[in-house]
Amino acid sequence: ITCSQFNCLLKDISNHPVFFNDSGNNQAPVCLQLIVSRKQLEFHGNAAGVGAVALMWRISEGAVVKFTDQIVTANPSLEPLVVAWPDAVEQMEI
């Protein structure tokens, strides 16, 4: 993803309701959530990547999962990157 693509995506999703709440607790900036989620998706969304990304950004594993969920919710075009049937090789491993 290029810098301009990142900025365009950030602009497109920043006002999505998933990033706002009435709890009084501030959420992490959408920019940070997008960066963390992008890194997690580089691991093909698998659980092994959660710990690595959490360690890299010094955040909890729960935050990595939540950020990724919120980004996918805000931009449904990302869903196929996270939700997909295993291919033939992956099926053999299962």
KAKA-V26015 format. One record per pair of residues at least 6 apart in sequence whose C-alpha atoms are under 6 Angstrom apart, sorted by the first residue. I is the first residue (numbers start at 1). J is the second residue. D is the distance in Angstrom with one decimal. If there is no record, write none. Layout:
i j d
I J D
I J D
This chain:
i j d
13 74 5.7
16 74 5.9
33 67 5.0
37 68 4.6
40 49 6.0
43 49 5.3
45 82 5.7
50 61 5.8
51 61 5.9
54 60 5.5
54 61 5.3
72 78 5.5
72 79 5.8
